[in-house]
Amino acid sequence: MTKDEAETSSPSPLRILMVAAEAAPFAKVGGLGDVVGSLPRRLVEGGCEVAVVLPLYREVLLGGHDLQPTGRQAELIHGGVRRSSPVFERINGGVRYWFIQEDSLYDRQAVYGPPGGEYSDSAERFSYLGRAALEAALLMDYTPDVVHCHDWHSALTHLYMESTEGTEWIREAGKVLTVHNLAYQGVFEPGVLGSLDLPRDALRERILDPGGSVNFLMAGIRSADLVTTVSPTYAREIQSPEMGCGLDGILRGLGDRLIGILNGIDYDAWDPAGDPCLAMPFSGKDVSGRQENRVSIRNLLGLEPDARAPLLAFVGRLVDQKGADLLASALPRIVEENFQVVVLGAGDPGLEASLQEVSMPLAGRVSVNIGFDESMARRIYAGSDFFLMPSRFEPCGLGQMIAMRYGAVPIVRATGGLIDTVKDLEETVDGNGLVFREAHERDMLAAIRRAGELFRNGRLGEVVPRILSLDNSWRRSAKRYAQVYRKVLAGERK
């Protein structure tokens, strides 16, 4: 091939092996499941080949996903136990999903553990995932160019790439790790080290933090060729002592091998023009259906039919990280500003009780709904005027992007992916929301008051069509990930 031919020929398809603890629609607990459910399909649309390895949880088995046995079994001794784990397959959107069946580890009531906790053998459950994922690729004759791991649950996969005999073809693959939330690192007592089957002292040292604890995520960061996070701002934030969760020094040391790539949302799954949950469909070209959805959600939740009151929504986990405590303390004052408020979520029992208690005398103006119902969430997005995310930190955030997809104007704190996706209406001509700086009730209320003014002066009529026309899909982000893979393969490694 001549130089000119090489420059004009299209690059060969990338072959990616992803390893993760969850992926929609099979098993989804949070944003990680959304990402691993959507990104692989967009990569395939861009010309990549992608296989994803997941545990075969009980909920996957019972979910009616038509999994097919491959006839292959991962034969491993792990933690002193000989295991023979059948591999199942499901092709979805051009992506090959492989499921590791190991009932002693994954046939449980929940993905991670009981409410508010985790299973006591989590170190074994997810270290086994890393080893079995490589064995599955070998059994399925799948030679990846890049092994892409997500969060701490699969972070040891890269260590096993360096230590597992008979997988020289995988050792040559690039290693990419995505940190979805640095606050969750997979930290265990040093006693679990002996059960991880890491044969070399150098590998064992890589997994031990200065205090002697085993840290899965730290080991993954130290082993990866390149580390990504789920927004550019979060990539900068976690290099500071305040938000680095004890790993800021290691992250700063990565230099340009730490890259922030903003998550997207699945525009096929989140589409107000064809969402069957809505009272009436709508789009950026015709937003009239939003009014019918406002009436519908008010009726459903028992709110007063007050057209002069803007509807403010909070959908998410009821925890301090998400600023749910700020919302609980400010609810009476928000109502005093002539807002109606709807809350949907679950989390800290104390915050759940606090929100329910403070809402009792505000019946007709506030509706607090504990738990999660996706159909209701969609109706809330479509019928609300404003969507509140007062997060103390937010690696990326999907709620604000879904809200904009459904025409609700976001009110967010300036952190992580929120500030990467929401530009204040008073600061830029193409603004798409309201931003406040400090995680303080005073600052949040000031932004909500500005939202009230926006509603009263009729400016929502110009803002809503604008945010409905935004593109927060995975298309751009998937291209960025493909660039990252090629960067690793070009030799920009550790």
CORJOZI-V781062 format. One record per residue. N is the residue number from 1. RES is the residue in one small letter. PHI is phi in whole degrees, 0 to 359 (* if undefined). NEAR is the number of other C-alpha atoms within 12 Angstrom. Layout:
BEGIN
n:N res:RES phi:PHI near:NEAR
n:N res:RES phi:PHI near:NEAR
END
This chain:
BEGIN
n:1 res:m phi:* near:8
n:2 res:t phi:284 near:8
n:3 res:k phi:300 near:8
n:4 res:d phi:296 near:8
n:5 res:e phi:295 near:10
n:6 res:a phi:296 near:11
n:7 res:e phi:285 near:10
n:8 res:t phi:260 near:10
n:9 res:s phi:286 near:11
n:10 res:s phi:283 near:10
n:11 res:p phi:295 near:16
n:12 res:s phi:293 near:14
n:13 res:p phi:299 near:20
n:14 res:l phi:279 near:34
n:15 res:r phi:247 near:34
n:16 res:i phi:246 near:41
n:17 res:l phi:249 near:48
n:18 res:m phi:257 near:48
n:19 res:v phi:230 near:52
n:20 res:a phi:205 near:48
n:21 res:a phi:274 near:44
n:22 res:e phi:205 near:42
n:23 res:a phi:198 near:37
n:24 res:a phi:289 near:32
n:25 res:p phi:267 near:25
n:26 res:f phi:283 near:38
n:27 res:a phi:214 near:35
n:28 res:k phi:223 near:26
n:29 res:v phi:251 near:25
n:30 res:g phi:207 near:25
n:31 res:g phi:298 near:34
n:32 res:l phi:303 near:37
n:33 res:g phi:297 near:30
n:34 res:d phi:297 near:34
n:35 res:v phi:296 near:43
n:36 res:v phi:287 near:45
n:37 res:g phi:277 near:42
n:38 res:s phi:252 near:39
n:39 res:l phi:303 near:46
n:40 res:p phi:303 near:45
n:41 res:r phi:296 near:35
n:42 res:r phi:291 near:34
n:43 res:l phi:295 near:36
n:44 res:v phi:296 near:30
n:45 res:e phi:299 near:23
n:46 res:g phi:274 near:27
n:47 res:g phi:105 near:22
n:48 res:c phi:275 near:32
n:49 res:e phi:256 near:31
n:50 res:v phi:223 near:41
n:51 res:a phi:236 near:45
n:52 res:v phi:238 near:51
n:53 res:v phi:254 near:50
n:54 res:l phi:225 near:48
n:55 res:p phi:290 near:47
n:56 res:l phi:270 near:43
n:57 res:y phi:285 near:33
n:58 res:r phi:301 near:26
n:59 res:e phi:293 near:24
n:60 res:v phi:289 near:34
n:61 res:l phi:301 near:27
n:62 res:l phi:270 near:16
n:63 res:g phi:273 near:16
n:64 res:g phi:68 near:14
n:65 res:h phi:266 near:22
n:66 res:d phi:55 near:17
n:67 res:l phi:289 near:25
n:68 res:q phi:247 near:19
n:69 res:p phi:292 near:20
n:70 res:t phi:269 near:22
n:71 res:g phi:79 near:15
n:72 res:r phi:252 near:25
n:73 res:q phi:227 near:26
n:74 res:a phi:281 near:33
n:75 res:e phi:256 near:25
n:76 res:l phi:220 near:26
n:77 res:i phi:256 near:20
n:78 res:h phi:224 near:32
n:79 res:g phi:63 near:23
n:80 res:g phi:80 near:14
n:81 res:v phi:245 near:17
n:82 res:r phi:279 near:14
n:83 res:r phi:235 near:22
n:84 res:s phi:235 near:23
n:85 res:s phi:249 near:35
n:86 res:p phi:300 near:30
n:87 res:v phi:250 near:35
n:88 res:f phi:250 near:34
n:89 res:e phi:226 near:33
n:90 res:r phi:215 near:29
n:91 res:i phi:264 near:24
n:92 res:n phi:223 near:25
n:93 res:g phi:62 near:22
n:94 res:g phi:83 near:23
n:95 res:v phi:262 near:31
n:96 res:r phi:270 near:34
n:97 res:y phi:258 near:47
n:98 res:w phi:247 near:46
n:99 res:f phi:244 near:47
n:100 res:i phi:267 near:49
n:101 res:q phi:269 near:38
n:102 res:e phi:218 near:34
n:103 res:d phi:300 near:20
n:104 res:s phi:296 near:22
n:105 res:l phi:252 near:32
n:106 res:y phi:243 near:34
n:107 res:d phi:277 near:23
n:108 res:r phi:232 near:26
n:109 res:q phi:295 near:19
n:110 res:a phi:231 near:23
n:111 res:v phi:292 near:33
n:112 res:y phi:252 near:32
n:113 res:g phi:162 near:20
n:114 res:p phi:295 near:12
n:115 res:p phi:308 near:15
n:116 res:g phi:78 near:13
n:117 res:g phi:211 near:14
n:118 res:e phi:221 near:20
n:119 res:y phi:290 near:23
n:120 res:s phi:293 near:17
n:121 res:d phi:255 near:24
n:122 res:s phi:301 near:32
n:123 res:a phi:299 near:38
n:124 res:e phi:289 near:35
n:125 res:r phi:301 near:41
n:126 res:f phi:265 near:43
n:127 res:s phi:292 near:45
n:128 res:y phi:297 near:48
n:129 res:l phi:304 near:48
n:130 res:g phi:298 near:50
n:131 res:r phi:291 near:44
n:132 res:a phi:293 near:44
n:133 res:a phi:297 near:52
n:134 res:l phi:293 near:51
n:135 res:e phi:296 near:39
n:136 res:a phi:297 near:45
n:137 res:a phi:299 near:39
n:138 res:l phi:296 near:28
n:139 res:l phi:296 near:24
n:140 res:m phi:269 near:27
n:141 res:d phi:55 near:16
n:142 res:y phi:248 near:29
n:143 res:t phi:258 near:28
n:144 res:p phi:278 near:37
n:145 res:d phi:280 near:33
n:146 res:v phi:222 near:45
n:147 res:v phi:254 near:50
n:148 res:h phi:251 near:48
n:149 res:c phi:255 near:50
n:150 res:h phi:238 near:49
n:151 res:d phi:60 near:44
n:152 res:w phi:292 near:41
n:153 res:h phi:300 near:44
n:154 res:s phi:248 near:51
n:155 res:a phi:295 near:48
n:156 res:l phi:283 near:54
n:157 res:t phi:307 near:51
n:158 res:h phi:293 near:49
n:159 res:l phi:294 near:42
n:160 res:y phi:293 near:39
n:161 res:m phi:300 near:40
n:162 res:e phi:274 near:29
n:163 res:s phi:241 near:26
n:164 res:t phi:277 near:30
n:165 res:e phi:290 near:18
n:166 res:g phi:82 near:15
n:167 res:t phi:236 near:25
n:168 res:e phi:302 near:17
n:169 res:w phi:294 near:23
n:170 res:i phi:277 near:34
n:171 res:r phi:300 near:27
n:172 res:e phi:280 near:21
n:173 res:a phi:289 near:34
n:174 res:g phi:289 near:40
n:175 res:k phi:237 near:48
n:176 res:v phi:238 near:47
n:177 res:l phi:238 near:47
n:178 res:t phi:254 near:44
n:179 res:v phi:264 near:47
n:180 res:h phi:273 near:42
n:181 res:n phi:204 near:35
n:182 res:l phi:293 near:37
n:183 res:a phi:292 near:24
n:184 res:y phi:250 near:24
n:185 res:q phi:240 near:33
n:186 res:g phi:70 near:37
n:187 res:v phi:258 near:30
n:188 res:f phi:224 near:31
n:189 res:e phi:298 near:22
n:190 res:p phi:300 near:22
n:191 res:g phi:297 near:16
n:192 res:v phi:282 near:29
n:193 res:l phi:303 near:30
n:194 res:g phi:294 near:21
n:195 res:s phi:266 near:26
n:196 res:l phi:269 near:38
n:197 res:d phi:57 near:29
n:198 res:l phi:259 near:32
n:199 res:p phi:285 near:20
n:200 res:r phi:251 near:18
n:201 res:d phi:302 near:15
n:202 res:a phi:298 near:16
n:203 res:l phi:288 near:29
n:204 res:r phi:296 near:31
n:205 res:e phi:295 near:25
n:206 res:r phi:291 near:30
n:207 res:i phi:264 near:40
n:208 res:l phi:264 near:28
n:209 res:d phi:277 near:25
n:210 res:p phi:303 near:14
n:211 res:g phi:273 near:14
n:212 res:g phi:92 near:18
n:213 res:s phi:281 near:24
n:214 res:v phi:276 near:33
n:215 res:n phi:230 near:38
n:216 res:f phi:298 near:47
n:217 res:l phi:294 near:47
n:218 res:m phi:301 near:45
n:219 res:a phi:298 near:38
n:220 res:g phi:294 near:45
n:221 res:i phi:296 near:44
n:222 res:r phi:294 near:38
n:223 res:s phi:265 near:38
n:224 res:a phi:285 near:43
n:225 res:d phi:286 near:38
n:226 res:l phi:210 near:41
n:227 res:v phi:244 near:47
n:228 res:t phi:245 near:44
n:229 res:t phi:238 near:41
n:230 res:v phi:264 near:43
n:231 res:s phi:193 near:36
n:232 res:p phi:298 near:28
n:233 res:t phi:295 near:31
n:234 res:y phi:297 near:38
n:235 res:a phi:299 near:39
n:236 res:r phi:284 near:31
n:237 res:e phi:299 near:34
n:238 res:i phi:285 near:39
n:239 res:q phi:271 near:28
n:240 res:s phi:261 near:20
n:241 res:p phi:301 near:16
n:242 res:e phi:292 near:16
n:243 res:m phi:238 near:26
n:244 res:g phi:276 near:27
n:245 res:c phi:51 near:23
n:246 res:g phi:85 near:25
n:247 res:l phi:249 near:31
n:248 res:d phi:299 near:26
n:249 res:g phi:296 near:20
n:250 res:i phi:297 near:27
n:251 res:l phi:292 near:36
n:252 res:r phi:298 near:24
n:253 res:g phi:293 near:19
n:254 res:l phi:288 near:27
n:255 res:g phi:60 near:21
n:256 res:d phi:280 near:21
n:257 res:r phi:272 near:32
n:258 res:l phi:249 near:38
n:259 res:i phi:230 near:35
n:260 res:g phi:263 near:34
n:261 res:i phi:237 near:37
n:262 res:l phi:294 near:41
n:263 res:n phi:296 near:48
n:264 res:g phi:239 near:43
n:265 res:i phi:235 near:39
n:266 res:d phi:279 near:31
n:267 res:y phi:287 near:28
n:268 res:d phi:283 near:21
n:269 res:a phi:285 near:25
n:270 res:w phi:247 near:37
n:271 res:d phi:219 near:31
n:272 res:p phi:295 near:38
n:273 res:a phi:283 near:28
n:274 res:g phi:222 near:19
n:275 res:d phi:280 near:27
n:276 res:p phi:290 near:19
n:277 res:c phi:283 near:26
n:278 res:l phi:277 near:32
n:279 res:a phi:292 near:30
n:280 res:m phi:206 near:28
n:281 res:p phi:287 near:29
n:282 res:f phi:201 near:29
n:283 res:s phi:206 near:28
n:284 res:g phi:295 near:27
n:285 res:k phi:280 near:17
n:286 res:d phi:213 near:20
n:287 res:v phi:266 near:32
n:288 res:s phi:299 near:23
n:289 res:g phi:296 near:27
n:290 res:r phi:296 near:35
n:291 res:q phi:297 near:29
n:292 res:e phi:296 near:22
n:293 res:n phi:289 near:34
n:294 res:r phi:295 near:42
n:295 res:v phi:296 near:30
n:296 res:s phi:296 near:28
n:297 res:i phi:288 near:38
n:298 res:r phi:296 near:35
n:299 res:n phi:296 near:21
n:300 res:l phi:300 near:21
n:301 res:l phi:259 near:29
n:302 res:g phi:74 near:22
n:303 res:l phi:274 near:27
n:304 res:e phi:296 near:27
n:305 res:p phi:283 near:21
n:306 res:d phi:252 near:18
n:307 res:a phi:292 near:20
n:308 res:r phi:275 near:19
n:309 res:a phi:259 near:32
n:310 res:p phi:293 near:43
n:311 res:l phi:259 near:46
n:312 res:l phi:252 near:45
n:313 res:a phi:242 near:49
n:314 res:f phi:229 near:48
n:315 res:v phi:234 near:45
n:316 res:g phi:164 near:45
n:317 res:r phi:289 near:32
n:318 res:l phi:269 near:36
n:319 res:v phi:221 near:29
n:320 res:d phi:299 near:27
n:321 res:q phi:306 near:27
n:322 res:k phi:276 near:34
n:323 res:g phi:75 near:33
n:324 res:a phi:295 near:41
n:325 res:d phi:292 near:33
n:326 res:l phi:296 near:34
n:327 res:l phi:296 near:46
n:328 res:a phi:300 near:34
n:329 res:s phi:287 near:24
n:330 res:a phi:265 near:29
n:331 res:l phi:309 near:40
n:332 res:p phi:301 near:27
n:333 res:r phi:287 near:27
n:334 res:i phi:295 near:38
n:335 res:v phi:294 near:32
n:336 res:e phi:298 near:19
n:337 res:e phi:276 near:28
n:338 res:n phi:68 near:28
n:339 res:f phi:263 near:39
n:340 res:q phi:256 near:44
n:341 res:v phi:229 near:47
n:342 res:v phi:235 near:48
n:343 res:v phi:238 near:42
n:344 res:l phi:223 near:36
n:345 res:g phi:167 near:31
n:346 res:a phi:213 near:29
n:347 res:g phi:166 near:29
n:348 res:d phi:294 near:25
n:349 res:p phi:302 near:21
n:350 res:g phi:296 near:17
n:351 res:l phi:289 near:29
n:352 res:e phi:302 near:29
n:353 res:a phi:295 near:21
n:354 res:s phi:297 near:25
n:355 res:l phi:296 near:38
n:356 res:q phi:295 near:29
n:357 res:e phi:294 near:20
n:358 res:v phi:289 near:26
n:359 res:s phi:277 near:30
n:360 res:m phi:303 near:17
n:361 res:p phi:283 near:15
n:362 res:l phi:250 near:27
n:363 res:a phi:304 near:22
n:364 res:g phi:91 near:25
n:365 res:r phi:247 near:36
n:366 res:v phi:227 near:40
n:367 res:s phi:232 near:38
n:368 res:v phi:254 near:40
n:369 res:n phi:236 near:31
n:370 res:i phi:272 near:27
n:371 res:g phi:117 near:20
n:372 res:f phi:220 near:23
n:373 res:d phi:224 near:18
n:374 res:e phi:296 near:20
n:375 res:s phi:298 near:18
n:376 res:m phi:294 near:31
n:377 res:a phi:302 near:34
n:378 res:r phi:298 near:39
n:379 res:r phi:292 near:44
n:380 res:i phi:291 near:48
n:381 res:y phi:304 near:46
n:382 res:a phi:286 near:50
n:383 res:g phi:256 near:46
n:384 res:s phi:270 near:44
n:385 res:d phi:276 near:48
n:386 res:f phi:225 near:47
n:387 res:f phi:234 near:47
n:388 res:l phi:262 near:47
n:389 res:m phi:225 near:52
n:390 res:p phi:269 near:50
n:391 res:s phi:296 near:41
n:392 res:r phi:288 near:31
n:393 res:f phi:213 near:36
n:394 res:e phi:209 near:44
n:395 res:p phi:310 near:43
n:396 res:c phi:223 near:42
n:397 res:g phi:88 near:48
n:398 res:l phi:253 near:40
n:399 res:g phi:304 near:44
n:400 res:q phi:293 near:45
n:401 res:m phi:285 near:44
n:402 res:i phi:296 near:40
n:403 res:a phi:302 near:46
n:404 res:m phi:293 near:44
n:405 res:r phi:300 near:42
n:406 res:y phi:256 near:49
n:407 res:g phi:87 near:50
n:408 res:a phi:268 near:47
n:409 res:v phi:283 near:54
n:410 res:p phi:281 near:49
n:411 res:i phi:240 near:45
n:412 res:v phi:227 near:50
n:413 res:r phi:274 near:43
n:414 res:a phi:282 near:37
n:415 res:t phi:207 near:36
n:416 res:g phi:47 near:38
n:417 res:g phi:292 near:40
n:418 res:l phi:295 near:42
n:419 res:i phi:283 near:37
n:420 res:d phi:281 near:36
n:421 res:t phi:245 near:45
n:422 res:v phi:240 near:40
n:423 res:k phi:249 near:28
n:424 res:d phi:294 near:29
n:425 res:l phi:297 near:28
n:426 res:e phi:270 near:19
n:427 res:e phi:252 near:14
n:428 res:t phi:211 near:13
n:429 res:v phi:291 near:13
n:430 res:d phi:254 near:20
n:431 res:g phi:300 near:26
n:432 res:n phi:226 near:42
n:433 res:g phi:182 near:46
n:434 res:l phi:235 near:42
n:435 res:v phi:236 near:41
n:436 res:f phi:237 near:37
n:437 res:r phi:269 near:26
n:438 res:e phi:259 near:22
n:439 res:a phi:281 near:30
n:440 res:h phi:222 near:25
n:441 res:e phi:303 near:28
n:442 res:r phi:300 near:20
n:443 res:d phi:292 near:24
n:444 res:m phi:296 near:36
n:445 res:l phi:296 near:35
n:446 res:a phi:297 near:26
n:447 res:a phi:292 near:37
n:448 res:i phi:294 near:45
n:449 res:r phi:297 near:28
n:450 res:r phi:297 near:29
n:451 res:a phi:296 near:42
n:452 res:g phi:300 near:32
n:453 res:e phi:295 near:21
n:454 res:l phi:300 near:26
n:455 res:f phi:292 near:30
n:456 res:r phi:291 near:20
n:457 res:n phi:272 near:14
n:458 res:g phi:80 near:16
n:459 res:r phi:285 near:22
n:460 res:l phi:300 near:31
n:461 res:g phi:300 near:24
n:462 res:e phi:265 near:23
n:463 res:v phi:279 near:32
n:464 res:v phi:300 near:39
n:465 res:p phi:301 near:27
n:466 res:r phi:295 near:29
n:467 res:i phi:287 near:36
n:468 res:l phi:291 near:35
n:469 res:s phi:268 near:25
n:470 res:l phi:291 near:27
n:471 res:d phi:246 near:22
n:472 res:n phi:249 near:34
n:473 res:s phi:282 near:30
n:474 res:w phi:282 near:34
n:475 res:r phi:304 near:27
n:476 res:r phi:292 near:22
n:477 res:s phi:293 near:32
n:478 res:a phi:297 near:32
n:479 res:k phi:298 near:28
n:480 res:r phi:293 near:26
n:481 res:y phi:296 near:39
n:482 res:a phi:299 near:36
n:483 res:q phi:296 near:25
n:484 res:v phi:297 near:35
n:485 res:y phi:302 near:38
n:486 res:r phi:291 near:29
n:487 res:k phi:298 near:25
n:488 res:v phi:296 near:30
n:489 res:l phi:291 near:26
n:490 res:a phi:285 near:15
n:491 res:g phi:110 near:17
n:492 res:e phi:275 near:22
n:493 res:r phi:240 near:27
n:494 res:k phi:303 near:21
END
